[in-house]
Amino acid sequence: MERDDNMATSAQPQTDLFQGMNLGELEKSLLRPRDMFNVFCTVLTAGLTFMAVVPLFSVLYKLIVRGGGQLSMALFTELPPTVFDTGGGIANAIVGTLVIVGIATLISVPIGLMAAIYLAEIGPDTKLAKAIRFSAKILTGFPSVLAGVFVYGSVVLLTKEILGTGGFSAIAGAIALALLMIPTIILTAEDAISMVPARMREAAIGMGTTPAQTVWKVLLPTAVPGILTGVMLAVARAGGETAPLLFTALFSNDWLTSGGRVDLMQPTASLAVLIYNFSGSPSENQVEIAWAAALVLVLLVLITNLIGQALSPRRN
């Protein structure tokens, strides 16, 4: 009873304080320097966010207006037109993009994942691990054109000497894109594996699992959402690259076949290079095809990211 009386007595002055304040005094408190600064920062942040979003939606709007009108069945089934042709499509460029990026993913994911496992579990504090992390961070900002030049000198010219052909191929383009994808996969996969709770590692070890079993049965399945996110980011970057493909895959107006079979060792069309070639063409038809190809490329990247987001929760 005494405690309740004390609490009532202590609460009484606070009640009297609030009763003594009127609404006008509360409103005037918003003019204090700290509150004014808070409002200013909020408005400034909102304004800068709007300024950053406007160019993005402007580009999307332009793509939809210019490229959306060109979407048709012929666009996805016919070959690119020449300067003097009308109509035409981007079918071989879509197939070439999917093939090149797919091969690059098959090359980069195992390499990046193995490196991430070493960095996160096997030798996280070794000098080699520190060197790999440093190199990966540097390579994330590596100019893509240099990757194309490197692969041109080490793969394209080499295959030209060995095979006696032009050397430009889907394989060379995939290797160039893989060089750009590997650093992103390494860093994101390492972070995903490192974020697995320690109690899961300890539980696996307590059950008598070997280090390899702990990695493959516990760590990787748990870290799949983060790893998948890194792969999607790498694929999105590779899908929009142009410079590496100019030096490696070049371009072609034909299908990726030779003698009735798929031939990966020949110049290959891609959406990015098609946009680059057609955007400066004197032919109005090719310019319109370039707008449509840009819209399709944006949609492919968007779909790739949506697939990654849809698959991630199911693996949790």
C-alpha positions as CSV (number, residue, x, y, z in Angstrom):
1,M,0.0,0.0,0.0
2,E,2.8,2.4,0.8
3,R,4.5,1.7,-2.5
4,D,1.3,2.4,-4.4
5,D,0.9,5.7,-2.5
6,N,4.5,6.7,-3.4
7,M,4.0,5.9,-7.1
8,A,0.8,7.9,-7.1
9,T,2.5,10.8,-5.3
10,S,5.5,10.8,-7.8
11,A,3.1,10.6,-10.8
12,Q,1.1,13.6,-9.6
13,P,3.7,16.3,-10.4
14,Q,4.2,14.9,-13.9
15,T,0.4,15.0,-14.5
16,D,0.3,18.6,-13.2
17,L,3.3,19.4,-15.6
18,F,1.4,18.2,-18.7
19,Q,-1.8,19.9,-17.6
20,G,0.1,23.1,-17.3
21,M,1.3,22.9,-20.9
22,N,-0.9,24.1,-23.7
23,L,-1.0,23.0,-27.3
24,G,0.7,26.1,-28.4
25,E,3.8,25.4,-26.4
26,L,4.1,21.9,-27.9
27,E,3.8,23.3,-31.4
28,K,6.5,25.9,-30.7
29,S,8.9,23.1,-29.7
30,L,9.1,22.1,-33.3
31,L,11.0,25.4,-34.0
32,R,13.9,24.3,-31.8
33,P,17.3,24.1,-33.7
34,R,17.5,20.4,-33.3
35,D,14.0,19.8,-34.7
36,M,14.6,22.2,-37.5
37,F,17.8,20.4,-38.4
38,N,15.9,17.1,-38.4
39,V,13.3,18.4,-40.7
40,F,15.9,19.9,-43.0
41,C,17.8,16.6,-43.2
42,T,14.6,14.7,-43.9
43,V,13.6,17.1,-46.7
44,L,17.1,17.0,-48.2
45,T,17.3,13.2,-48.1
46,A,13.9,13.0,-49.8
47,G,14.9,15.5,-52.5
48,L,18.2,13.7,-53.3
49,T,16.4,10.4,-53.4
50,F,13.9,11.8,-55.9
51,M,16.8,13.2,-58.0
52,A,18.4,9.8,-58.0
53,V,15.2,8.0,-59.0
54,V,14.2,10.4,-61.8
55,P,16.9,9.4,-64.3
56,L,16.2,5.7,-63.7
57,F,12.5,6.1,-64.4
58,S,13.2,8.4,-67.3
59,V,15.4,5.8,-68.9
60,L,12.7,3.1,-68.3
61,Y,10.0,5.4,-69.7
62,K,12.1,6.1,-72.8
63,L,12.8,2.4,-73.4
64,I,9.1,1.5,-73.0
65,V,8.0,4.3,-75.3
66,R,10.6,3.7,-78.0
67,G,11.2,0.0,-77.7
68,G,7.8,-1.2,-76.6
69,G,6.3,-0.3,-80.0
70,Q,8.7,-2.6,-81.7
71,L,7.9,-5.7,-79.7
72,S,6.4,-8.4,-81.9
73,M,6.7,-12.1,-82.7
74,A,9.1,-11.3,-85.5
75,L,11.4,-9.5,-83.2
76,F,12.0,-12.7,-81.3
77,T,12.1,-15.1,-84.2
78,E,13.9,-13.3,-87.1
79,L,17.6,-12.4,-87.7
80,P,18.9,-8.8,-87.5
81,P,18.2,-6.7,-90.6
82,T,20.9,-5.2,-92.8
83,V,21.0,-1.4,-93.4
84,F,18.7,-1.6,-96.4
85,D,16.2,-4.1,-94.9
86,T,13.0,-3.5,-93.2
87,G,11.6,-5.5,-90.2
88,G,14.0,-8.1,-88.8
89,G,14.5,-9.2,-85.2
90,I,17.0,-10.0,-82.5
91,A,16.5,-13.8,-82.1
92,N,20.1,-14.8,-82.6
93,A,21.3,-12.0,-80.2
94,I,19.0,-13.3,-77.5
95,V,20.2,-16.8,-77.9
96,G,23.9,-15.7,-78.1
97,T,23.5,-13.6,-74.9
98,L,21.9,-16.5,-73.0
99,V,24.6,-18.9,-74.2
100,I,27.6,-16.6,-73.4
101,V,26.3,-15.6,-70.0
102,G,25.3,-19.2,-69.2
103,I,28.8,-20.5,-70.0
104,A,30.3,-17.7,-68.1
105,T,28.2,-18.6,-65.1
106,L,29.3,-22.3,-65.4
107,I,32.9,-21.1,-65.3
108,S,32.7,-18.5,-62.6
109,V,30.4,-20.1,-60.0
110,P,32.6,-23.2,-59.2
111,I,35.7,-21.1,-59.1
112,G,34.2,-18.3,-57.0
113,L,32.5,-20.8,-54.6
114,M,35.7,-22.8,-54.0
115,A,37.6,-19.6,-53.3
116,A,34.9,-18.4,-50.9
117,I,35.0,-21.7,-49.0
118,Y,38.7,-21.3,-48.6
119,L,38.5,-17.7,-47.5
120,A,35.6,-18.4,-45.0
121,E,36.5,-21.8,-43.6
122,I,39.8,-23.3,-44.6
123,G,42.3,-20.5,-44.3
124,P,40.5,-17.2,-43.4
125,D,43.6,-15.6,-41.8
126,T,46.4,-16.8,-44.0
127,K,48.4,-14.5,-46.2
128,L,47.0,-16.2,-49.3
129,A,43.5,-15.4,-48.1
130,K,44.3,-11.8,-47.5
131,A,45.9,-11.5,-51.0
132,I,42.8,-13.1,-52.6
133,R,40.4,-10.8,-50.8
134,F,42.5,-7.7,-51.8
135,S,42.6,-8.9,-55.4
136,A,38.9,-9.6,-55.5
137,K,38.1,-6.2,-54.2
138,I,40.4,-4.6,-56.7
139,L,38.9,-6.6,-59.5
140,T,35.3,-5.6,-58.7
141,G,36.2,-2.2,-60.1
142,F,38.3,-3.7,-62.9
143,P,37.5,-1.9,-66.2
144,S,35.6,-4.4,-68.4
145,V,37.4,-3.4,-71.5
146,L,40.7,-4.6,-70.0
147,A,39.1,-8.0,-69.4
148,G,38.2,-8.1,-73.1
149,V,41.7,-7.1,-74.1
150,F,43.3,-9.7,-71.9
151,V,41.1,-12.5,-73.2
152,Y,41.7,-11.2,-76.8
153,G,45.5,-11.6,-76.3
154,S,45.4,-14.9,-74.4
155,V,42.5,-16.7,-75.9
156,V,41.3,-15.2,-79.2
157,L,44.8,-14.9,-80.8
158,L,45.8,-18.3,-79.4
159,T,42.8,-20.1,-80.9
160,K,43.3,-18.2,-84.2
161,E,46.8,-19.7,-84.4
162,I,45.7,-23.2,-83.4
163,L,42.5,-23.4,-85.3
164,G,43.4,-21.1,-88.2
165,T,40.1,-19.2,-87.9
166,G,39.2,-15.8,-86.8
167,G,39.4,-16.8,-83.1
168,F,36.3,-14.8,-82.0
169,S,33.9,-17.1,-80.3
170,A,31.2,-17.6,-77.7
171,I,33.8,-19.4,-75.5
172,A,36.1,-16.4,-75.6
173,G,33.3,-14.0,-74.7
174,A,32.2,-16.3,-71.8
175,I,35.8,-16.3,-70.4
176,A,35.9,-12.5,-70.5
177,L,32.6,-12.2,-68.7
178,A,33.6,-14.9,-66.2
179,L,36.6,-12.8,-65.2
180,L,34.2,-10.0,-64.3
181,M,31.8,-12.3,-62.4
182,I,34.3,-14.2,-60.2
183,P,35.2,-11.3,-57.8
184,T,31.6,-10.5,-57.1
185,I,30.8,-14.2,-56.4
186,I,33.8,-14.6,-54.2
187,L,33.1,-11.7,-51.9
188,T,29.3,-12.3,-51.6
189,A,29.7,-16.0,-51.1
190,E,32.4,-15.5,-48.4
191,D,30.1,-13.1,-46.6
192,A,27.2,-15.5,-46.8
193,I,29.2,-18.5,-45.5
194,S,30.7,-16.4,-42.7
195,M,27.3,-15.2,-41.6
196,V,26.1,-18.8,-40.9
197,P,25.6,-19.0,-37.0
198,A,28.5,-20.6,-35.2
199,R,26.2,-22.9,-33.3
200,M,25.4,-24.7,-36.5
201,R,29.0,-25.4,-37.1
202,E,29.5,-26.6,-33.5
203,A,26.4,-28.8,-33.8
204,A,27.7,-30.4,-36.9
205,I,31.1,-31.0,-35.4
206,G,29.5,-32.4,-32.3
207,M,27.6,-34.9,-34.4
208,G,31.0,-36.2,-35.7
209,T,30.9,-34.7,-39.2
210,T,34.2,-34.1,-41.1
211,P,35.1,-30.5,-42.2
212,A,34.1,-31.4,-45.8
213,Q,30.7,-32.7,-44.6
214,T,30.2,-29.6,-42.5
215,V,30.8,-27.4,-45.5
216,W,28.6,-29.3,-48.0
217,K,25.8,-30.4,-45.7
218,V,25.5,-27.5,-43.3
219,L,27.2,-24.3,-44.4
220,L,26.5,-24.2,-48.1
221,P,22.7,-25.1,-47.8
222,T,22.3,-22.4,-45.1
223,A,24.2,-19.8,-47.1
224,V,22.5,-20.5,-50.5
225,P,20.3,-17.3,-50.4
226,G,23.3,-15.1,-50.0
227,I,25.3,-17.0,-52.6
228,L,22.4,-16.9,-55.0
229,T,22.2,-13.1,-54.6
230,G,25.8,-12.7,-55.5
231,V,25.4,-14.9,-58.5
232,M,22.4,-12.9,-59.7
233,L,24.4,-9.7,-59.3
234,A,27.3,-11.1,-61.3
235,V,24.9,-12.4,-64.0
236,A,23.2,-9.0,-64.2
237,R,26.5,-7.2,-64.7
238,A,27.7,-9.7,-67.3
239,G,24.5,-9.5,-69.3
240,G,24.9,-5.8,-69.9
241,E,28.6,-5.8,-70.8
242,T,29.6,-4.7,-74.3
243,A,33.3,-3.9,-74.4
244,P,34.6,-7.4,-73.5
245,L,32.4,-9.0,-76.2
246,L,33.7,-6.6,-78.8
247,F,37.1,-8.0,-78.3
248,T,36.1,-11.7,-77.9
249,A,32.7,-12.7,-79.3
250,L,32.4,-9.9,-81.8
251,F,29.1,-10.2,-83.6
252,S,27.2,-12.2,-86.2
253,N,24.0,-11.9,-88.2
254,D,23.6,-15.7,-88.3
255,W,22.5,-18.3,-85.9
256,L,25.0,-20.0,-83.5
257,T,25.2,-23.1,-85.8
258,S,27.5,-24.5,-88.4
259,G,26.7,-27.5,-90.5
260,G,23.5,-28.1,-88.7
261,R,25.1,-28.2,-85.2
262,V,25.8,-25.7,-82.5
263,D,29.2,-24.2,-83.0
264,L,30.6,-22.2,-80.0
265,M,33.9,-21.4,-81.7
266,Q,32.6,-18.7,-84.1
267,P,31.7,-15.1,-83.8
268,T,28.5,-14.8,-81.8
269,A,25.7,-12.2,-81.6
270,S,24.7,-10.6,-78.3
271,L,22.2,-8.0,-77.3
272,A,24.7,-5.6,-75.9
273,V,26.8,-5.6,-79.1
274,L,23.7,-5.4,-81.2
275,I,22.6,-2.3,-79.4
276,Y,26.1,-0.8,-79.8
277,N,26.2,-1.5,-83.5
278,F,22.6,-0.5,-84.4
279,S,22.3,2.6,-82.2
280,G,24.6,4.6,-84.5
281,S,23.3,3.1,-87.7
282,P,22.0,5.4,-90.5
283,S,19.1,3.1,-90.9
284,E,16.0,4.2,-88.9
285,N,14.9,0.5,-88.8
286,Q,18.1,-0.6,-87.1
287,V,17.9,2.2,-84.6
288,E,14.3,1.1,-83.6
289,I,15.6,-2.5,-83.4
290,A,18.3,-1.2,-81.0
291,W,15.7,0.4,-78.7
292,A,13.7,-2.8,-78.7
293,A,16.8,-4.8,-77.9
294,A,17.7,-2.5,-75.0
295,L,14.2,-3.0,-73.6
296,V,14.5,-6.8,-73.9
297,L,17.9,-6.7,-72.2
298,V,16.5,-4.7,-69.3
299,L,13.7,-7.2,-69.0
300,L,16.0,-10.2,-69.0
301,V,18.1,-8.6,-66.2
302,L,15.0,-7.8,-64.3
303,I,13.6,-11.4,-64.7
304,T,17.0,-12.8,-63.5
305,N,16.9,-10.8,-60.4
306,L,13.2,-11.7,-59.7
307,I,14.0,-15.4,-60.1
308,G,16.9,-15.0,-57.6
309,Q,14.6,-13.2,-55.1
310,A,11.9,-15.9,-55.6
311,L,14.2,-18.8,-55.0
312,S,16.0,-17.4,-52.0
313,P,13.2,-17.7,-49.4
314,R,12.5,-21.3,-50.4
315,R,16.1,-22.2,-49.5
316,N,16.0,-20.7,-46.0
